[in-house]
Structures are given as C-alpha cells and as structure tokens.
Amino acid sequence: MSFADTASSAGQGQDRAKLFETLIRTTHAQAFQLAYRLTGSRTDAEDLVQEAFLRAYRFFHRYDETLPFTSWLYRIMVNAHIDHVRRSGRLKTSSLDEPHPETGGGWDLPDESASPERLLLEGAMEAEIQDGLANMTPDFRIAVLLADLEGMSYEEVAQIMRTSIGTVRSRIHRGRKQLRRHLLAKCPEKYEKLCEVL
Amino acid sequence: MSCRYVSSRIDPYIDGELPADEIAAIRSHVARCSNCASELARHRSVKKLVAALPASPPPGDLEARLVSTVLSSSTATKQASVSNLKFGFVAAAAVIAGFAVYNTFLKRDEAPRSEITAGAQLHPDRFYDGASNPLSPGVPVSFDRPR
C-alpha cells in the first residue's frame, strides 16, 4: 500500500500520530521480515524494527510523501543495522550443533533425505542460508536481501543504500558469490540437490 | 561477447536490469557456452534460495508494542522539551542574580586594588618596608632592599 493510499484510508485531515499509527500497522510485519534476515535473531529484529520506527517518527516531517514509505523506513533501518554492526563488531552466529539460542531446544531442520522439491517448499537450508547471510559483508548482505527478498530494483536499492547503481550491482554480485561459497562449504550435497530443481 | 563480460553481467541479467539488446546477446552466448551457463545457474539458484526463505511472522504483540512505544516517544520528547525550557529559565535567572551580586558587592572591593596596582606602576623605583605593602596592607614585604 502506498503512502497516499494509507493517508487516504486513514481519513483526510487526521493528525500525524494517527497517520503514523496506520503506517506501523500496515508495514511492521514486512519490516520485521527484513529485520529478521538482516540480524538473524528475532529478538534483535524486534529491537531493530522498533529503533527504525522510532527514528522514522522523530523525523517524519522530513519524509518525502512521493516516495514509498517502506523505502524510507528501510533506509532508516539499514542505517540503524549498520550502526549496530559497527558497534558490536559483527553479527551473532549460532552453531547448528548447539541448542537454538532463543528456544533453547533443537533446530527444526528439514529431513535431508526428502525430495528436493519438498526441501525447497519446507524452507530447506534456512539455517544454513541465514548463517551464510550473517557471515556476509554487511553491505553485500543488505543489497542481496533488498534485491532478492524484497524484490527491489537496483535503483531502489541504490536509493536506500545511498550509493550508485554500479555499486549495487557489484555488491549483489559479490554477495551472491559469498553466499554460494558458504553453502558449498557447509552443505554441498544439499545445495547441489536443490540447484537441480531451481 | 567474451565470457568475462558475460560473467560481469550475470547478476543484472538475472535481475532483469539490462537493456533488451544486451539480454538477447547474453542469452545467445549462454546457449553456446557451458561454463557461462553453469555460472548463470549457480547465481540464479542463490537468488531463488534467498527469495524462497520462509516468512517469519512477527510476535503477536509487536504491533501493539510498537504503536505504544513509538507514539509515546513524541510525548516524551515534548515533556523533555518543556523540562529543558524550565531548566533554561532557572539557569538564566541564576546567572542574572549572580551577576547582580558580583556588581553590587565584589566589584566594589576590587577598585582600590587596581588603584594601588596603578600607583605601583607609576613608581617602579619605590621600595617598600613591611608597613607599606601596596598589595596586601599589613603583610611584610619579603624581598631585600638593594645595596
């Protein structure tokens, strides 16, 4: 939903707080999805989404209403994520041999003996892909997720990352290579099996 | 078109970010080159894997928490601003009062001191005994009289 649609459905002449509340309600799930893939942790994703909305609300008067709200929100979220990564050094990664950090139990991994189609449908290799994303260079991870998960064009990614289309192209190329190397190193058989059906 | 050029264009090709004539040229090259076809398949598989990552729904109470926290942050900012304003008034009043006290009581005591200093400068060859210390009356001067 575009900003104009949201503003229209929320009622003309409403105050900014009411409008922003509508924007939170319509975009928070999508924002959480990206935040979760950026951080690799549901708890960190909640913090990142909250930080992004807090910053967005503080500077809402600067928002250009002709642009999609999510693009502006993602730009804020990406900056907050980079700030966090710089402060903490790197992302937390978890070993699949250890208990799940949030549930304390085991990892819900798909059965590797299942057919490739079924593996794909069940979100096979999710843990390995998430681990690969966490080990990627932050700028590459952001570019790949915006393009592949969010389906954004290079121009939109460039606007969010405040860089040129050429740089976005390079980051996506190198990011995908990093991720592929990671999957080939961690689970070559499963990766090759999935490649056959992709 | 060289394999090296195709390799540098594989990702924009997959993402539909190339002009039609370039897409046609790459498609033609890949149809004849197994190495480039393999590289294309590898990059495409990574894109599809990321795109196929399952949705991770947010916690049920996140929406309500966000609305509550974010919208109340504005109120907190306004309250902080009012508090800052009050603090500013108090601080300004304290500075003005301090300046008034300084002018009324302390500055008056400084006047004779500056006069004495000025007098001392007018008579550099004057030497003082303990009874006529110009800076601290009543305190003996410690330096010796020259011969």
Interface residues (C-beta under 8 A of the other chain):
Chain A: A17 F20 E21 I24 R25 H28 A29 F32 Q33 Y36 R37 R42 A45 E46 V49 Q50 F53 L54 Y57 R58 L120 G123 M125 E126 I129 Q130 L133 V144 L145 A147 D148 L149 G151 S153 Y154 R169 I172 H173 R176 L179 R180 L183 Y191 L194 C195 L198
Chain B: S8 I10 D11 P12 D15 E17 A41 R42 H43 R44 S45 V46 K47 K48 L49 V50 A51 A52 L53 P54 A55 S56 P57 P58 P59 L62 E63 R65 L66 V67 T69 V70 L71 S73 S74 T77
